[in-house]
Amino acid sequence: MNPVNTIYGINGPVVTIKGHTGLAMMEMVNVGEQRLTGEVIRMDAEETTIQVYEETGGLKPGDPVYSSGAPMSVTLGPGLLDNIFDGIERPLKVIEEQSGAFIERGANVPSLDTTRQWKVTLRVKQGDRLSGGDIFAVCPETTIIEHRSMVPPELSGTVEWVTKKDTLTVADTVIRLRSDDGKVHDLTLCQKWPIRRPRPCAQRLYANVPLITGQRVIDTLFPIAKGGTAAIPGGFGTGKTMTQHQLAKWCDADIIVYVGCGERGNEMCQVLEEFSSLIDPKSGRPMTDRTILIANTSNMPVAAREASIYTGITLAEYYRDMGYHVAIMADSTSRWAEALREISGRLEEMPAEEGFPAYLPSRLSEFYERAGLVRSLCGEEGSVTIIGAVSPQGSDFSEPVTQNTRRFTRCFWALDKSLAYARHYPAINWLNSYSEYDRDLEKWYDEHAGSDFMHFRTELSALLQEEARLMEIVKLIGADVLPDDQKLIIETARVIRVGFLQQNAFHKDDTFVPLEKQLSMMRVILHLHNRCQAAIAAGIPISQIIATGLFDKLTRIKYDVPNDRLELLDSYPTEIDERIFALSSARTV
């Protein structure tokens, strides 16, 4: 790199250069003698503005700025999984070995290990015609994920040469491709891609398959499709990070990309410890074998928060193009938006609502629109599902980040402070949350979960809505004046809330619940409600029905029936019928 100009002004992470620089918009640059990573974010005839992704302390006017001639990009190849990076894809494990607990400014470490040997199997031979996205080699990245090296999307041509080696590093040439314009390109196991440009696909598909999470409140009431988008808004202490941890651990995505954007360092440590110790239930291997972590904690440079989100989604798209289903957890987009606000203020841009920049909605939409179920260029079907946490101050869902996120996501899992303080987890409020995927997924649920699944779901939702209406009356005049049929609704709703929606992440049979068990639990709860309705209509008091202990017994189903012994649920309807029949018989006598 050659210096193109010198620094004129410094304002926090924002650096300016005067005059004609020869730089391009969104070009990556290196600033100062320490070669700090930066990106051109604004240009005019008189001045160029650079956003620096590292601490700018010590920089001064007159320091050189070096051009890279390329946009801000990440390196994509084997070695991404079971790794942890910062917001600009520097491997933190390697940096720790070199500089200790803190990242040295200007640390220039390759994203991927260039010395590690990979056992490679070629998929092509000399003379083959290849186009963008075609797979030319594969290697076992981890014990459960096969890495598929692809031709860069914009390249096509004929294979002129293939390596004879079967053990290669990411820097070794695997094949040589002569493109249509006559140029010869050496293709390695890795490639680079600009983080702000979505990777192309052959076709976007209709998202009609759910992402199974094992969390009853999500799978049953507010499902999300593979390739869908969801927001988890909630104030401090409501369980956003915990909920995302559960989803990352148990959802049926092939690969997890977890982005800690502006979060506390101890939370990222918790992620590392939990994922390292957790055994993937599908493979029996450590969870880290299919996980990429991006850590941009709150004490790291604020500008890098923005880059971390784009870095994470680019890595997710890369594995999507191989034919994998990827889930990306962004925790939290509010910290990202705060970084945008800080940079915007330093650029002296006109602020919009609550000081956020006017382009906040467009940035959020650019991020969430990169989700989707696609047919990749190599013909494989893959998806990127985005689940973004939002941290509104004071749990105020009317603030700009939450409201704009709501516009661009189709799932809204609203976390409730009162539920969290009552130790009801996941603290997703069933009255304020919604999913727009329920109709899209109805056919799949009918075919794979049972024809009654969506019908039962509707009945449960109706009972919870009716309970909310009745509780408003109870607050005014008390519960004693309610007729028995309305008291029954309140009792059944309590079973739904405590026995079904509330879930224990530390119980081996309740941390993940298969759809079959969820369906059976709904069937038993609604069977009890229907039988009690008939009994009350026949004149049996609700107090006698409650005295049977049936409602309390059903709240313990999640613990009493192991996931591998679901046949035990078949005895519950019979027991309900017998106890209700005994009440009817006693009344007749």
Secondary structure as UniProt FT lines:
FT   STRAND          3..6
FT   STRAND          9..11
FT   TURN            12..13
FT   STRAND          14..18
FT   TURN            25..26
FT   STRAND          27..31
FT   TURN            32..35
FT   STRAND          36..43
FT   STRAND          47..52
FT   TURN            57..58
FT   TURN            61..62
FT   STRAND          64..71
FT   STRAND          73..76
FT   TURN            78..79
FT   TURN            81..82
FT   STRAND          83..85
FT   TURN            87..88
FT   HELIX           92..99
FT   TURN            100..101
FT   TURN            105..106
FT   STRAND          118..119
FT   STRAND          121..122
FT   TURN            126..127
FT   STRAND          129..130
FT   TURN            132..133
FT   STRAND          135..140
FT   STRAND          146..150
FT   TURN            153..154
FT   STRAND          157..162
FT   STRAND          167..168
FT   TURN            170..171
FT   STRAND          175..179
FT   TURN            180..181
FT   STRAND          184..187
FT   STRAND          191..194
FT   TURN            195..196
FT   STRAND          203..205
FT   HELIX           217..221
FT   TURN            226..227
FT   STRAND          229..233
FT   TURN            236..237
FT   HELIX           240..250
FT   STRAND          255..261
FT   HELIX           265..277
FT   TURN            281..283
FT   HELIX           287..290
FT   STRAND          291..296
FT   TURN            298..299
FT   HELIX           303..322
FT   STRAND          325..331
FT   HELIX           333..346
FT   TURN            347..348
FT   HELIX           353..355
FT   TURN            358..359
FT   HELIX           360..368
FT   TURN            369..370
FT   STRAND          372..375
FT   TURN            377..378
FT   STRAND          381..390
FT   HELIX           393..395
FT   TURN            397..398
FT   HELIX           400..408
FT   STRAND          411..412
FT   HELIX           417..421
FT   TURN            422..423
FT   TURN            430..432
FT   STRAND          434..435
FT   HELIX           438..448
FT   TURN            451..452
FT   HELIX           453..477
FT   TURN            480..481
FT   HELIX           484..494
FT   HELIX           495..501
FT   TURN            505..506
FT   TURN            508..510
FT   HELIX           515..537
FT   TURN            538..539
FT   HELIX           542..547
FT   TURN            548..549
FT   HELIX           550..555
FT   HELIX           557..560
FT   TURN            563..564
FT   HELIX           566..570
FT   HELIX           571..588
//
